[in-house]
Amino acid sequence: MIEKIREIVKDASRLMNIEGKEIRQKGNASNYVTDADVNVQRYLTEHLQELLPGSLVLGEENEENPVEGENIWIIDPIDGTSNFIRDIGISSISVGLMQKGELTLGVIYQPYRDEMYWAEAGKGAFLNGKPIRVSERDFAHAHLCSAMSLYDKKFAKPCFRIIERIYGESDDLRRLGSAATELAYLAAGRVELYFEIRVFPWDVAGAIPIIREAGGYVECLYRKGLPLQSPTAIIAANTRENFERLKGIVCEELPQLPY
């Protein structure tokens, strides 16, 4: 099935054409949706449900999302819509499959670089058909990917404190504007640390199985598994040592979720 999912995702990426597409704001001035987001999600929904009859779809552009189900596709049609609108070239399609409450597979496609990441539980992680593995860099030589709660900026202050502390102990910081892309890069060994204070299931569902199968560590803080009906804070790292140090810093500055 994973091969068919990859084909569906790649076919959907052909709908990522911004020319002549309507751009709308949703929620606040930093949150956008385009016709391309809607068209990609519609295509993915139709074909993934055909692939797995009876399955449900939780998608960023849905008006209503399922609370529970045996098989749930979790879709972000364009992760990094602001990048997409500005033609920055860092946006991805992300698909995760949750079966009986567990994420069993993930697919992330970065069309600008024609990079297809995927993983199935127990079968390893891959990039364009080649196995991938997290890096072995220690904390002092690690790169952090993070963000500052763009869609709710009242949570920015703890983000800045956490980033400052991690930056002081690590090598450098990256802010790419696409959680799925950043987490896929961690799985591929390009970066080592990830923290975001407030993400939604579609931002990370595709990446979580890929990171785990690539040998990395990922956790939704103060939650049991990936919540489907609420935002969550998330951390990820390449090694157990780096993960524990990252978690220690984050939990000291963020002893509970502020929402």
PyRosetta script that sets phi, psi and omega in degrees:
from pyrosetta import init, pose_from_sequence

init()
pose = pose_from_sequence("MIEKIREIVKDASRLMNIEGKEIRQKGNASNYVTDADVNVQRYLTEHLQELLPGSLVLGEENEENPVEGENIWIIDPIDGTSNFIRDIGISSISVGLMQKGELTLGVIYQPYRDEMYWAEAGKGAFLNGKPIRVSERDFAHAHLCSAMSLYDKKFAKPCFRIIERIYGESDDLRRLGSAATELAYLAAGRVELYFEIRVFPWDVAGAIPIIREAGGYVECLYRKGLPLQSPTAIIAANTRENFERLKGIVCEELPQLPY")
pose.set_psi(1, -31.5)
pose.set_omega(1, -175.9)
pose.set_phi(2, -61.9)
pose.set_psi(2, -34.7)
pose.set_omega(2, 178.9)
pose.set_phi(3, -65.0)
pose.set_psi(3, -40.8)
pose.set_omega(3, 179.0)
pose.set_phi(4, -67.5)
pose.set_psi(4, -36.4)
pose.set_omega(4, 177.4)
pose.set_phi(5, -63.1)
pose.set_psi(5, -43.6)
pose.set_omega(5, 179.0)
pose.set_phi(6, -60.8)
pose.set_psi(6, -40.0)
pose.set_omega(6, 178.7)
pose.set_phi(7, -63.8)
pose.set_psi(7, -43.2)
pose.set_omega(7, 179.5)
pose.set_phi(8, -62.2)
pose.set_psi(8, -44.7)
pose.set_omega(8, -179.6)
pose.set_phi(9, -63.0)
pose.set_psi(9, -44.2)
pose.set_omega(9, -179.5)
pose.set_phi(10, -65.9)
pose.set_psi(10, -39.9)
pose.set_omega(10, 176.5)
pose.set_phi(11, -62.1)
pose.set_psi(11, -40.0)
pose.set_omega(11, 179.9)
pose.set_phi(12, -63.3)
pose.set_psi(12, -30.7)
pose.set_omega(12, -177.3)
pose.set_phi(13, -64.4)
pose.set_psi(13, -20.2)
pose.set_omega(13, 178.7)
pose.set_phi(14, -68.4)
pose.set_psi(14, -13.7)
pose.set_omega(14, 177.3)
pose.set_phi(15, -87.0)
pose.set_psi(15, -1.8)
pose.set_omega(15, 178.5)
pose.set_phi(16, -83.0)
pose.set_psi(16, 71.3)
pose.set_omega(16, 179.3)
pose.set_phi(17, -123.8)
pose.set_psi(17, 110.1)
pose.set_omega(17, -173.9)
pose.set_phi(18, -78.2)
pose.set_psi(18, -18.4)
pose.set_omega(18, -176.1)
pose.set_phi(19, -63.5)
pose.set_psi(19, 123.8)
pose.set_omega(19, 177.7)
pose.set_phi(20, 77.0)
pose.set_psi(20, 7.7)
pose.set_omega(20, -178.2)
pose.set_phi(21, -92.4)
pose.set_psi(21, 143.3)
pose.set_omega(21, 178.2)
pose.set_phi(22, -76.4)
pose.set_psi(22, 135.9)
pose.set_omega(22, 177.9)
pose.set_phi(23, -112.6)
pose.set_psi(23, 127.6)
pose.set_omega(23, -179.1)
pose.set_phi(24, -128.0)
pose.set_psi(24, 152.3)
pose.set_omega(24, 173.7)
pose.set_phi(25, -93.0)
pose.set_psi(25, 149.5)
pose.set_omega(25, 175.1)
pose.set_phi(26, -141.0)
pose.set_psi(26, 131.2)
pose.set_omega(26, 176.7)
pose.set_phi(27, 85.1)
pose.set_psi(27, -67.1)
pose.set_omega(27, 177.8)
pose.set_phi(28, -149.7)
pose.set_psi(28, -176.0)
pose.set_omega(28, -172.8)
pose.set_phi(29, -69.2)
pose.set_psi(29, -13.1)
pose.set_omega(29, -178.0)
pose.set_phi(30, -101.5)
pose.set_psi(30, -2.9)
pose.set_omega(30, -173.6)
pose.set_phi(31, -111.3)
pose.set_psi(31, 119.7)
pose.set_omega(31, -174.3)
pose.set_phi(32, -121.5)
pose.set_psi(32, 157.2)
pose.set_omega(32, 167.9)
pose.set_phi(33, -138.9)
pose.set_psi(33, 142.2)
pose.set_omega(33, 177.6)
pose.set_phi(34, -119.9)
pose.set_psi(34, 167.4)
pose.set_omega(34, 174.5)
pose.set_phi(35, -60.4)
pose.set_psi(35, -29.9)
pose.set_omega(35, 179.1)
pose.set_phi(36, -64.8)
pose.set_psi(36, -41.7)
pose.set_omega(36, 175.9)
pose.set_phi(37, -55.5)
pose.set_psi(37, -49.0)
pose.set_omega(37, -176.9)
pose.set_phi(38, -64.4)
pose.set_psi(38, -43.2)
pose.set_omega(38, -177.7)
pose.set_phi(39, -67.1)
pose.set_psi(39, -41.1)
pose.set_omega(39, 178.4)
pose.set_phi(40, -64.1)
pose.set_psi(40, -45.1)
pose.set_omega(40, -179.6)
pose.set_phi(41, -63.8)
pose.set_psi(41, -40.6)
pose.set_omega(41, 179.6)
pose.set_phi(42, -61.4)
pose.set_psi(42, -43.2)
pose.set_omega(42, 179.9)
pose.set_phi(43, -64.3)
pose.set_psi(43, -47.1)
pose.set_omega(43, 179.5)
pose.set_phi(44, -61.4)
pose.set_psi(44, -43.9)
pose.set_omega(44, -179.1)
pose.set_phi(45, -58.8)
pose.set_psi(45, -49.7)
pose.set_omega(45, -177.9)
pose.set_phi(46, -59.8)
pose.set_psi(46, -48.8)
pose.set_omega(46, -171.9)
pose.set_phi(47, -80.2)
pose.set_psi(47, -32.8)
pose.set_omega(47, 177.9)
pose.set_phi(48, -71.3)
pose.set_psi(48, -37.1)
pose.set_omega(48, 176.9)
pose.set_phi(49, -69.3)
pose.set_psi(49, -30.6)
pose.set_omega(49, 173.0)
pose.set_phi(50, -66.0)
pose.set_psi(50, -37.2)
pose.set_omega(50, -179.0)
pose.set_phi(51, -68.5)
pose.set_psi(51, -34.1)
pose.set_omega(51, -178.9)
pose.set_phi(52, -130.8)
pose.set_psi(52, 83.5)
pose.set_omega(52, -176.4)
pose.set_phi(53, -55.9)
pose.set_psi(53, 138.8)
pose.set_omega(53, -179.8)
pose.set_phi(54, 86.4)
pose.set_psi(54, -5.5)
pose.set_omega(54, 179.6)
pose.set_phi(55, -75.3)
pose.set_psi(55, 157.3)
pose.set_omega(55, 177.9)
pose.set_phi(56, -107.4)
pose.set_psi(56, 164.8)
pose.set_omega(56, -179.9)
pose.set_phi(57, -128.0)
pose.set_psi(57, 124.7)
pose.set_omega(57, 170.6)
pose.set_phi(58, -107.1)
pose.set_psi(58, 112.9)
pose.set_omega(58, -175.4)
pose.set_phi(59, -131.6)
pose.set_psi(59, 151.9)
pose.set_omega(59, -177.7)
pose.set_phi(60, -59.2)
pose.set_psi(60, -33.9)
pose.set_omega(60, -174.9)
pose.set_phi(61, -97.1)
pose.set_psi(61, 9.8)
pose.set_omega(61, 175.4)
pose.set_phi(62, -74.2)
pose.set_psi(62, 145.6)
pose.set_omega(62, 172.5)
pose.set_phi(63, -75.8)
pose.set_psi(63, -35.9)
pose.set_omega(63, 176.3)
pose.set_phi(64, -132.8)
pose.set_psi(64, 144.8)
pose.set_omega(64, -179.2)
pose.set_phi(65, -125.1)
pose.set_psi(65, 152.1)
pose.set_omega(65, -178.1)
pose.set_phi(66, -67.4)
pose.set_psi(66, 146.0)
pose.set_omega(66, 177.1)
pose.set_phi(67, -85.9)
pose.set_psi(67, -38.4)
pose.set_omega(67, -179.9)
pose.set_phi(68, -155.3)
pose.set_psi(68, 162.0)
pose.set_omega(68, 178.9)
pose.set_phi(69, 173.6)
pose.set_psi(69, 158.5)
pose.set_omega(69, -177.4)
pose.set_phi(70, -70.3)
pose.set_psi(70, -40.4)
pose.set_omega(70, 179.5)
pose.set_phi(71, -128.8)
pose.set_psi(71, 116.2)
pose.set_omega(71, -177.9)
pose.set_phi(72, -128.4)
pose.set_psi(72, 119.0)
pose.set_omega(72, 170.8)
pose.set_phi(73, -79.7)
pose.set_psi(73, 134.0)
pose.set_omega(73, 178.9)
pose.set_phi(74, -117.3)
pose.set_psi(74, 114.1)
pose.set_omega(74, -164.8)
pose.set_phi(75, -121.7)
pose.set_psi(75, 131.3)
pose.set_omega(75, 163.4)
pose.set_phi(76, -116.5)
pose.set_psi(76, 106.4)
pose.set_omega(76, -173.1)
pose.set_phi(77, -64.9)
pose.set_psi(77, -38.0)
pose.set_omega(77, 173.0)
pose.set_phi(78, -141.9)
pose.set_psi(78, 100.0)
pose.set_omega(78, 176.5)
pose.set_phi(79, -85.9)
pose.set_psi(79, 112.1)
pose.set_omega(79, -171.8)
pose.set_phi(80, 105.7)
pose.set_psi(80, 45.7)
pose.set_omega(80, -177.9)
pose.set_phi(81, -62.3)
pose.set_psi(81, -38.7)
pose.set_omega(81, 178.4)
pose.set_phi(82, -61.8)
pose.set_psi(82, -41.4)
pose.set_omega(82, 174.4)
pose.set_phi(83, -61.0)
pose.set_psi(83, -41.9)
pose.set_omega(83, -179.5)
pose.set_phi(84, -61.0)
pose.set_psi(84, -45.8)
pose.set_omega(84, -179.9)
pose.set_phi(85, -61.9)
pose.set_psi(85, -39.0)
pose.set_omega(85, -176.7)
pose.set_phi(86, -88.2)
pose.set_psi(86, 1.7)
pose.set_omega(86, 179.7)
pose.set_phi(87, 58.4)
pose.set_psi(87, 42.4)
pose.set_omega(87, 178.9)
pose.set_phi(88, -80.3)
pose.set_psi(88, -25.6)
pose.set_omega(88, 175.0)
pose.set_phi(89, 86.9)
pose.set_psi(89, 21.1)
pose.set_omega(89, 175.1)
pose.set_phi(90, -130.3)
pose.set_psi(90, 84.7)
pose.set_omega(90, 177.0)
pose.set_phi(91, -146.8)
pose.set_psi(91, 151.1)
pose.set_omega(91, -177.5)
pose.set_phi(92, -139.9)
pose.set_psi(92, 156.3)
pose.set_omega(92, 166.8)
pose.set_phi(93, -96.0)
pose.set_psi(93, 132.3)
pose.set_omega(93, -177.3)
pose.set_phi(94, -126.4)
pose.set_psi(94, 131.7)
pose.set_omega(94, 177.7)
pose.set_phi(95, -134.7)
pose.set_psi(95, 126.6)
pose.set_omega(95, 171.5)
pose.set_phi(96, -122.6)
pose.set_psi(96, 152.9)
pose.set_omega(96, 176.1)
pose.set_phi(97, -119.9)
pose.set_psi(97, 120.5)
pose.set_omega(97, 175.3)
pose.set_phi(98, -103.2)
pose.set_psi(98, 123.5)
pose.set_omega(98, -179.4)
pose.set_phi(99, -121.8)
pose.set_psi(99, 119.5)
pose.set_omega(99, -177.9)
pose.set_phi(100, 51.2)
pose.set_psi(100, 41.5)
pose.set_omega(100, 174.8)
pose.set_phi(101, 86.3)
pose.set_psi(101, -0.8)
pose.set_omega(101, -178.6)
pose.set_phi(102, -118.5)
pose.set_psi(102, 137.4)
pose.set_omega(102, 175.0)
pose.set_phi(103, -76.6)
pose.set_psi(103, 116.6)
pose.set_omega(103, -173.7)
pose.set_phi(104, -105.8)
pose.set_psi(104, -19.3)
pose.set_omega(104, 177.1)
pose.set_phi(105, -157.7)
pose.set_psi(105, 158.2)
pose.set_omega(105, 177.6)
pose.set_phi(106, -146.5)
pose.set_psi(106, 145.1)
pose.set_omega(106, 176.6)
pose.set_phi(107, -135.9)
pose.set_psi(107, 129.2)
pose.set_omega(107, 175.5)
pose.set_phi(108, -130.0)
pose.set_psi(108, 128.3)
pose.set_omega(108, 179.0)
pose.set_phi(109, -121.4)
pose.set_psi(109, 123.6)
pose.set_omega(109, 175.8)
pose.set_phi(110, -104.4)
pose.set_psi(110, 96.4)
pose.set_omega(110, -170.8)
pose.set_phi(111, -67.7)
pose.set_psi(111, -26.6)
pose.set_omega(111, -177.6)
pose.set_phi(112, -65.8)
pose.set_psi(112, -29.1)
pose.set_omega(112, 178.0)
pose.set_phi(113, -110.7)
pose.set_psi(113, 4.8)
pose.set_omega(113, -177.0)
pose.set_phi(114, 50.1)
pose.set_psi(114, 50.5)
pose.set_omega(114, -179.9)
pose.set_phi(115, -111.8)
pose.set_psi(115, 117.2)
pose.set_omega(115, 179.2)
pose.set_phi(116, -109.5)
pose.set_psi(116, 114.4)
pose.set_omega(116, 176.8)
pose.set_phi(117, -102.7)
pose.set_psi(117, 142.2)
pose.set_omega(117, 174.8)
pose.set_phi(118, -158.0)
pose.set_psi(118, 160.3)
pose.set_omega(118, 176.6)
pose.set_phi(119, -159.0)
pose.set_psi(119, 146.1)
pose.set_omega(119, 167.5)
pose.set_phi(120, -120.3)
pose.set_psi(120, 144.6)
pose.set_omega(120, -178.5)
pose.set_phi(121, -54.8)
pose.set_psi(121, 124.4)
pose.set_omega(121, 177.7)
pose.set_phi(122, 82.5)
pose.set_psi(122, 2.7)
pose.set_omega(122, -175.2)
pose.set_phi(123, -120.3)
pose.set_psi(123, 6.6)
pose.set_omega(123, 178.5)
pose.set_phi(124, 87.9)
pose.set_psi(124, 170.0)
pose.set_omega(124, -179.7)
pose.set_phi(125, -116.8)
pose.set_psi(125, 148.0)
pose.set_omega(125, -172.3)
pose.set_phi(126, -139.9)
pose.set_psi(126, 151.7)
pose.set_omega(126, 171.9)
pose.set_phi(127, -129.6)
pose.set_psi(127, 113.8)
pose.set_omega(127, -177.8)
pose.set_phi(128, 50.0)
pose.set_psi(128, 40.3)
pose.set_omega(128, 173.7)
pose.set_phi(129, 90.1)
pose.set_psi(129, -8.1)
pose.set_omega(129, -179.5)
pose.set_phi(130, -105.4)
pose.set_psi(130, 138.0)
pose.set_omega(130, 179.5)
pose.set_phi(131, -60.6)
pose.set_psi(131, 142.6)
pose.set_omega(131, 176.5)
pose.set_phi(132, -121.9)
pose.set_psi(132, 157.2)
pose.set_omega(132, -178.6)
pose.set_phi(133, -145.9)
pose.set_psi(133, 143.9)
pose.set_omega(133, 175.1)
pose.set_phi(134, -61.7)
pose.set_psi(134, 159.8)
pose.set_omega(134, 179.0)
pose.set_phi(135, -76.3)
pose.set_psi(135, 170.8)
pose.set_omega(135, 177.1)
pose.set_phi(136, -108.7)
pose.set_psi(136, 14.2)
pose.set_omega(136, -178.2)
pose.set_phi(137, -64.1)
pose.set_psi(137, 141.9)
pose.set_omega(137, 177.7)
pose.set_phi(138, -81.5)
pose.set_psi(138, 176.9)
pose.set_omega(138, -174.7)
pose.set_phi(139, -59.9)
pose.set_psi(139, -39.7)
pose.set_omega(139, -177.2)
pose.set_phi(140, -65.5)
pose.set_psi(140, -23.2)
pose.set_omega(140, -179.0)
pose.set_phi(141, -111.0)
pose.set_psi(141, 14.7)
pose.set_omega(141, -175.7)
pose.set_phi(142, -86.9)
pose.set_psi(142, 151.8)
pose.set_omega(142, 168.9)
pose.set_phi(143, -105.1)
pose.set_psi(143, 134.4)
pose.set_omega(143, 178.5)
pose.set_phi(144, -102.2)
pose.set_psi(144, 134.4)
pose.set_omega(144, 166.2)
pose.set_phi(145, -106.6)
pose.set_psi(145, 134.6)
pose.set_omega(145, -178.1)
pose.set_phi(146, -157.4)
pose.set_psi(146, -177.0)
pose.set_omega(146, 179.0)
pose.set_phi(147, -156.7)
pose.set_psi(147, 175.4)
pose.set_omega(147, -172.1)
pose.set_phi(148, -123.0)
pose.set_psi(148, 40.7)
pose.set_omega(148, 177.4)
pose.set_phi(149, 53.9)
pose.set_psi(149, 61.5)
pose.set_omega(149, -173.9)
pose.set_phi(150, -56.1)
pose.set_psi(150, -39.4)
pose.set_omega(150, -173.8)
pose.set_phi(151, -86.1)
pose.set_psi(151, -4.7)
pose.set_omega(151, 174.7)
pose.set_phi(152, -152.5)
pose.set_psi(152, 86.4)
pose.set_omega(152, -167.3)
pose.set_phi(153, -73.9)
pose.set_psi(153, -4.1)
pose.set_omega(153, 175.9)
pose.set_phi(154, -70.1)
pose.set_psi(154, -13.3)
pose.set_omega(154, 177.2)
pose.set_phi(155, -95.7)
pose.set_psi(155, 10.6)
pose.set_omega(155, -174.6)
pose.set_phi(156, -70.6)
pose.set_psi(156, -34.9)
pose.set_omega(156, -173.8)
pose.set_phi(157, -59.3)
pose.set_psi(157, -49.9)
pose.set_omega(157, 177.0)
pose.set_phi(158, -62.5)
pose.set_psi(158, -30.1)
pose.set_omega(158, 176.2)
pose.set_phi(159, -62.2)
pose.set_psi(159, -46.0)
pose.set_omega(159, -179.9)
pose.set_phi(160, -62.6)
pose.set_psi(160, -40.0)
pose.set_omega(160, 179.6)
pose.set_phi(161, -64.0)
pose.set_psi(161, -44.5)
pose.set_omega(161, -179.6)
pose.set_phi(162, -64.9)
pose.set_psi(162, -46.0)
pose.set_omega(162, -179.7)
pose.set_phi(163, -61.8)
pose.set_psi(163, -41.7)
pose.set_omega(163, 180.0)
pose.set_phi(164, -61.5)
pose.set_psi(164, -42.3)
pose.set_omega(164, 180.0)
pose.set_phi(165, -66.8)
pose.set_psi(165, -44.5)
pose.set_omega(165, 179.5)
pose.set_phi(166, -65.4)
pose.set_psi(166, -42.4)
pose.set_omega(166, -179.9)
pose.set_phi(167, -60.1)
pose.set_psi(167, -36.5)
pose.set_omega(167, -179.8)
pose.set_phi(168, -66.8)
pose.set_psi(168, -23.2)
pose.set_omega(168, -178.1)
pose.set_phi(169, -105.8)
pose.set_psi(169, -12.1)
pose.set_omega(169, -174.1)
pose.set_phi(170, -113.9)
pose.set_psi(170, -169.9)
pose.set_omega(170, -175.8)
pose.set_phi(171, -84.4)
pose.set_psi(171, -53.0)
pose.set_omega(171, -173.7)
pose.set_phi(172, -162.8)
pose.set_psi(172, 174.0)
pose.set_omega(172, -175.5)
pose.set_phi(173, -122.9)
pose.set_psi(173, 141.8)
pose.set_omega(173, 173.1)
pose.set_phi(174, -128.7)
pose.set_psi(174, 140.9)
pose.set_omega(174, 175.5)
pose.set_phi(175, -133.2)
pose.set_psi(175, 97.6)
pose.set_omega(175, -171.4)
pose.set_phi(176, -96.3)
pose.set_psi(176, -19.0)
pose.set_omega(176, 176.8)
pose.set_phi(177, 84.7)
pose.set_psi(177, 15.3)
pose.set_omega(177, 176.6)
pose.set_phi(178, -149.3)
pose.set_psi(178, 105.3)
pose.set_omega(178, -177.1)
pose.set_phi(179, -59.5)
pose.set_psi(179, -43.9)
pose.set_omega(179, -178.5)
pose.set_phi(180, -60.4)
pose.set_psi(180, -42.3)
pose.set_omega(180, 179.3)
pose.set_phi(181, -65.8)
pose.set_psi(181, -45.1)
pose.set_omega(181, -179.1)
pose.set_phi(182, -62.2)
pose.set_psi(182, -43.0)
pose.set_omega(182, -179.7)
pose.set_phi(183, -69.2)
pose.set_psi(183, -35.5)
pose.set_omega(183, 174.5)
pose.set_phi(184, -63.9)
pose.set_psi(184, -39.1)
pose.set_omega(184, 177.7)
pose.set_phi(185, -64.1)
pose.set_psi(185, -35.1)
pose.set_omega(185, 176.2)
pose.set_phi(186, -63.4)
pose.set_psi(186, -44.3)
pose.set_omega(186, 178.9)
pose.set_phi(187, -61.3)
pose.set_psi(187, -32.8)
pose.set_omega(187, -178.0)
pose.set_phi(188, -86.1)
pose.set_psi(188, 0.0)
pose.set_omega(188, 177.2)
pose.set_phi(189, 85.5)
pose.set_psi(189, 15.2)
pose.set_omega(189, -178.7)
pose.set_phi(190, -88.2)
pose.set_psi(190, -30.3)
pose.set_omega(190, 173.4)
pose.set_phi(191, -135.0)
pose.set_psi(191, 167.8)
pose.set_omega(191, -172.4)
pose.set_phi(192, -121.7)
pose.set_psi(192, -23.2)
pose.set_omega(192, -173.8)
pose.set_phi(193, -130.1)
pose.set_psi(193, 146.4)
pose.set_omega(193, 177.1)
pose.set_phi(194, -145.3)
pose.set_psi(194, 134.5)
pose.set_omega(194, 172.8)
pose.set_phi(195, -144.3)
pose.set_psi(195, 134.4)
pose.set_omega(195, 168.6)
pose.set_phi(196, -145.0)
pose.set_psi(196, 136.1)
pose.set_omega(196, -172.5)
pose.set_phi(197, -77.0)
pose.set_psi(197, -24.4)
pose.set_omega(197, -173.2)
pose.set_phi(198, -153.4)
pose.set_psi(198, 100.6)
pose.set_omega(198, 175.8)
pose.set_phi(199, -124.5)
pose.set_psi(199, 165.1)
pose.set_omega(199, 177.7)
pose.set_phi(200, -110.7)
pose.set_psi(200, 161.7)
pose.set_omega(200, -173.2)
pose.set_phi(201, -55.5)
pose.set_psi(201, -37.6)
pose.set_omega(201, -178.2)
pose.set_phi(202, -68.5)
pose.set_psi(202, -21.5)
pose.set_omega(202, 178.7)
pose.set_phi(203, -67.7)
pose.set_psi(203, -31.3)
pose.set_omega(203, -166.4)
pose.set_phi(204, -127.6)
pose.set_psi(204, -11.1)
pose.set_omega(204, -173.0)
pose.set_phi(205, -61.3)
pose.set_psi(205, -38.4)
pose.set_omega(205, 178.8)
pose.set_phi(206, -68.9)
pose.set_psi(206, -31.8)
pose.set_omega(206, -174.0)
pose.set_phi(207, -82.3)
pose.set_psi(207, -31.8)
pose.set_omega(207, -173.8)
pose.set_phi(208, -57.4)
pose.set_psi(208, -48.8)
pose.set_omega(208, 177.5)
pose.set_phi(209, -63.3)
pose.set_psi(209, -33.5)
pose.set_omega(209, -178.6)
pose.set_phi(210, -66.8)
pose.set_psi(210, -44.6)
pose.set_omega(210, 178.7)
pose.set_phi(211, -62.4)
pose.set_psi(211, -45.7)
pose.set_omega(211, -178.6)
pose.set_phi(212, -63.5)
pose.set_psi(212, -41.8)
pose.set_omega(212, -179.7)
pose.set_phi(213, -73.3)
pose.set_psi(213, -19.5)
pose.set_omega(213, 175.9)
pose.set_phi(214, -87.3)
pose.set_psi(214, 3.3)
pose.set_omega(214, 177.0)
pose.set_phi(215, 94.0)
pose.set_psi(215, 7.5)
pose.set_omega(215, -179.0)
pose.set_phi(216, -93.0)
pose.set_psi(216, -178.4)
pose.set_omega(216, -176.5)
pose.set_phi(217, -127.0)
pose.set_psi(217, 136.7)
pose.set_omega(217, -178.0)
pose.set_phi(218, -148.0)
pose.set_psi(218, 142.1)
pose.set_omega(218, -177.3)
pose.set_phi(219, -150.6)
pose.set_psi(219, 139.1)
pose.set_omega(219, 169.0)
pose.set_phi(220, -88.8)
pose.set_psi(220, 113.1)
pose.set_omega(220, -172.5)
pose.set_phi(221, -66.9)
pose.set_psi(221, 136.5)
pose.set_omega(221, 175.4)
pose.set_phi(222, 60.4)
pose.set_psi(222, 22.9)
pose.set_omega(222, 176.2)
pose.set_phi(223, -130.6)
pose.set_psi(223, 156.7)
pose.set_omega(223, 172.9)
pose.set_phi(224, -98.7)
pose.set_psi(224, 102.2)
pose.set_omega(224, -176.0)
pose.set_phi(225, 74.5)
pose.set_psi(225, -163.7)
pose.set_omega(225, 179.8)
pose.set_phi(226, -91.5)
pose.set_psi(226, 113.7)
pose.set_omega(226, 178.3)
pose.set_phi(227, -71.1)
pose.set_psi(227, 139.5)
pose.set_omega(227, -178.2)
pose.set_phi(228, -96.0)
pose.set_psi(228, -16.4)
pose.set_omega(228, -174.0)
pose.set_phi(229, -118.2)
pose.set_psi(229, 12.8)
pose.set_omega(229, -179.7)
pose.set_phi(230, -153.8)
pose.set_psi(230, 158.0)
pose.set_omega(230, 174.2)
pose.set_phi(231, -71.6)
pose.set_psi(231, 167.4)
pose.set_omega(231, 179.4)
pose.set_phi(232, -151.0)
pose.set_psi(232, 159.6)
pose.set_omega(232, 168.9)
pose.set_phi(233, -90.3)
pose.set_psi(233, 146.3)
pose.set_omega(233, -177.0)
pose.set_phi(234, -138.8)
pose.set_psi(234, 142.7)
pose.set_omega(234, 173.2)
pose.set_phi(235, -130.5)
pose.set_psi(235, 153.1)
pose.set_omega(235, 176.8)
pose.set_phi(236, -152.8)
pose.set_psi(236, 152.2)
pose.set_omega(236, 179.6)
pose.set_phi(237, -155.5)
pose.set_psi(237, 164.3)
pose.set_omega(237, -176.9)
pose.set_phi(238, -79.0)
pose.set_psi(238, -38.7)
pose.set_omega(238, -178.0)
pose.set_phi(239, -122.4)
pose.set_psi(239, 161.4)
pose.set_omega(239, 177.5)
pose.set_phi(240, -60.3)
pose.set_psi(240, -41.7)
pose.set_omega(240, -179.8)
pose.set_phi(241, -62.2)
pose.set_psi(241, -45.8)
pose.set_omega(241, 178.9)
pose.set_phi(242, -66.0)
pose.set_psi(242, -37.3)
pose.set_omega(242, 179.0)
pose.set_phi(243, -62.8)
pose.set_psi(243, -45.3)
pose.set_omega(243, -178.5)
pose.set_phi(244, -66.0)
pose.set_psi(244, -38.3)
pose.set_omega(244, 177.5)
pose.set_phi(245, -67.7)
pose.set_psi(245, -43.1)
pose.set_omega(245, 177.7)
pose.set_phi(246, -60.7)
pose.set_psi(246, -46.5)
pose.set_omega(246, -179.3)
pose.set_phi(247, -63.2)
pose.set_psi(247, -38.4)
pose.set_omega(247, 178.8)
pose.set_phi(248, -60.9)
pose.set_psi(248, -44.9)
pose.set_omega(248, 179.3)
pose.set_phi(249, -64.7)
pose.set_psi(249, -48.2)
pose.set_omega(249, -176.7)
pose.set_phi(250, -62.1)
pose.set_psi(250, -44.9)
pose.set_omega(250, -176.7)
pose.set_phi(251, -71.1)
pose.set_psi(251, -28.7)
pose.set_omega(251, 174.1)
pose.set_phi(252, -65.1)
pose.set_psi(252, -40.7)
pose.set_omega(252, -178.3)
pose.set_phi(253, -85.9)
pose.set_psi(253, -20.9)
pose.set_omega(253, -176.0)
pose.set_phi(254, -135.1)
pose.set_psi(254, 72.7)
pose.set_omega(254, -175.0)
pose.set_phi(255, -67.6)
pose.set_psi(255, -13.3)
pose.set_omega(255, 173.8)
pose.set_phi(256, -157.3)
pose.set_psi(256, 162.6)
pose.set_omega(256, 178.9)
pose.set_phi(257, -70.9)
pose.set_psi(257, 134.6)
pose.set_omega(257, -176.9)
pose.set_phi(258, -87.5)
pose.set_psi(258, 20.0)
pose.set_omega(258, 179.7)
pose.set_phi(259, -144.5)
pose.dump_pdb("model.pdb")
